[in-house]
Amino acid sequence: MKSHEAIQRSVNGKTVDHAKALGISLSSVTKWQEPSTDYTDSGSYNPLDRIESIIEKSLSLGNSPERAYSPIQYLTERFGLIMLHLPKTCKGNVEISRELLATIKEFGDLAKAASESLNNDGTINKREAEKIDKEAWDLIRQTALFIQTIKESVK
């Protein structure tokens, strides 16, 4: 999917409503929904293109993917979704073993965070809940990565 197609799907024909909600011109929202690959296209650089540029620049400056993808991570957490980093290729049994160990470690981190919170005073405060939440999402992402690694290793 192209960025303009994603904007178009999200706007879903309600361009006027989106323009009003964003406090921008109707033509801006309209042009975001059109291709803008070269001078012959009528579309314009949209918010998704901007986020993509920020991420690409962050990566080119040597930032870790985890840091560079922070805008996407924010959006996924904001809307209750999961961001998964999936491997491009599998290197065989060594890679599967590595991912399995990483998954087990993430489960251990989650169990430790929950156990420490409950052992302190039998309750979970906001800071402890946030730590447990982070560890749980890390485990979910790692489990999906492990599953993807298994799928890619099947011959």
C-alpha positions as CSV (number, residue, x, y, z in Angstrom):
1,M,0.0,0.0,0.0
2,K,1.2,3.5,-0.8
3,S,1.0,6.3,1.7
4,H,-1.7,8.2,-0.3
5,E,-3.7,5.0,-0.4
6,A,-3.5,4.6,3.3
7,I,-4.7,8.2,3.9
8,Q,-7.5,7.7,1.3
9,R,-8.7,4.5,3.1
10,S,-8.6,6.3,6.5
11,V,-10.4,9.4,5.3
12,N,-12.9,7.2,3.5
13,G,-14.7,9.9,1.6
14,K,-15.0,12.2,4.6
15,T,-12.4,14.7,3.4
16,V,-14.4,17.8,4.6
17,D,-14.8,16.4,8.1
18,H,-11.1,15.6,8.3
19,A,-10.0,19.0,7.0
20,K,-12.3,20.7,9.6
21,A,-11.0,18.5,12.4
22,L,-7.3,19.2,11.4
23,G,-7.9,22.9,10.8
24,I,-6.5,22.7,7.3
25,S,-7.7,23.3,3.8
26,L,-9.9,20.8,2.0
27,S,-7.5,20.8,-0.9
28,S,-4.6,19.7,1.4
29,V,-6.5,16.7,2.6
30,T,-7.6,16.0,-1.0
31,K,-4.0,16.1,-2.3
32,W,-2.8,13.8,0.5
33,Q,-5.0,11.1,-1.0
34,E,-3.4,11.4,-4.4
35,P,0.0,10.1,-5.7
36,S,2.9,12.5,-5.5
37,T,5.8,10.5,-7.0
38,D,6.8,13.1,-9.6
39,Y,5.8,16.4,-11.2
40,T,3.0,14.9,-13.3
41,D,1.1,13.8,-10.2
42,S,-1.4,16.1,-8.5
43,G,-0.9,14.8,-4.9
44,S,1.3,16.3,-2.2
45,Y,3.6,15.1,0.6
46,N,1.3,13.8,3.3
47,P,1.8,13.1,7.1
48,L,2.8,9.5,6.4
49,D,5.4,10.5,4.0
50,R,6.8,12.9,6.6
51,I,6.9,10.2,9.3
52,E,8.6,7.9,6.8
53,S,11.3,10.6,6.1
54,I,11.9,11.0,9.8
55,I,12.4,7.3,10.3
56,E,14.7,6.9,7.2
57,K,16.8,9.9,8.3
58,S,17.0,8.6,11.8
59,L,18.3,5.2,10.5
60,S,20.7,6.9,8.1
61,L,22.1,8.8,11.1
62,G,22.9,5.5,12.8
63,N,20.1,5.4,15.3
64,S,18.9,1.9,16.3
65,P,15.7,0.7,14.6
66,E,14.0,0.7,18.0
67,R,14.8,4.4,18.4
68,A,14.1,5.3,14.7
69,Y,10.7,3.5,14.7
70,S,9.5,5.4,17.9
71,P,6.9,7.4,15.9
72,I,5.3,4.1,14.8
73,Q,5.7,2.6,18.3
74,Y,3.9,5.7,19.7
75,L,1.0,5.3,17.3
76,T,0.6,1.5,17.9
77,E,0.6,2.0,21.7
78,R,-1.8,5.0,21.4
79,F,-4.3,3.0,19.4
80,G,-3.9,-0.4,21.2
81,L,-2.0,-2.1,18.4
82,I,1.1,-4.2,18.3
83,M,4.2,-3.3,16.3
84,L,6.2,-6.3,15.2
85,H,9.7,-6.4,13.7
86,L,9.7,-9.4,11.5
87,P,12.9,-11.0,10.1
88,K,13.6,-10.9,6.4
89,T,15.2,-14.3,6.2
90,C,15.9,-17.2,8.4
91,K,19.3,-18.6,8.9
92,G,18.2,-22.1,10.0
93,N,18.2,-23.8,13.4
94,V,20.7,-21.4,15.0
95,E,18.4,-18.5,14.3
96,I,15.3,-20.5,15.6
97,S,17.2,-21.4,18.8
98,R,18.3,-17.7,19.3
99,E,14.7,-16.5,18.9
100,L,13.4,-19.2,21.2
101,L,15.9,-18.2,23.9
102,A,14.9,-14.5,23.4
103,T,11.3,-15.4,23.8
104,I,12.0,-17.3,27.0
105,K,14.0,-14.4,28.3
106,E,11.1,-12.0,27.6
107,F,8.7,-14.3,29.4
108,G,11.1,-14.3,32.3
109,D,11.3,-10.5,32.3
110,L,7.5,-10.3,32.4
111,A,7.2,-12.9,35.3
112,K,10.0,-11.0,37.2
113,A,8.3,-7.6,36.8
114,A,4.9,-9.0,38.0
115,S,6.4,-11.0,40.8
116,E,8.5,-8.1,42.1
117,S,5.4,-5.8,42.1
118,L,3.3,-8.3,44.0
119,N,6.0,-9.2,46.5
120,N,6.6,-5.6,47.5
121,D,3.2,-5.0,49.1
122,G,0.7,-7.3,47.4
123,T,-0.5,-4.5,45.2
124,I,0.6,-3.0,41.8
125,N,1.1,0.7,41.6
126,K,1.0,2.8,38.4
127,R,4.8,2.6,37.8
128,E,4.8,-1.2,38.4
129,A,1.8,-1.6,36.0
130,E,3.6,0.4,33.3
131,K,6.7,-1.9,33.7
132,I,4.6,-5.0,33.5
133,D,2.8,-3.6,30.5
134,K,6.1,-2.9,28.7
135,E,7.4,-6.4,29.5
136,A,4.1,-8.0,28.3
137,W,4.2,-6.2,25.0
138,D,7.9,-7.1,24.5
139,L,6.9,-10.7,25.1
140,I,4.1,-10.5,22.6
141,R,6.3,-9.0,19.9
142,Q,9.1,-11.5,20.6
143,T,6.6,-14.4,20.4
144,A,5.4,-13.2,17.0
145,L,9.0,-12.9,15.8
146,F,9.7,-16.4,17.0
147,I,6.6,-17.7,15.1
148,Q,7.6,-15.8,11.9
149,T,11.1,-17.3,12.2
150,I,9.6,-20.8,12.4
151,K,7.4,-20.1,9.4
152,E,10.3,-18.9,7.3
153,S,12.4,-21.9,8.2
154,V,10.0,-24.4,6.7
155,K,11.3,-25.8,3.5
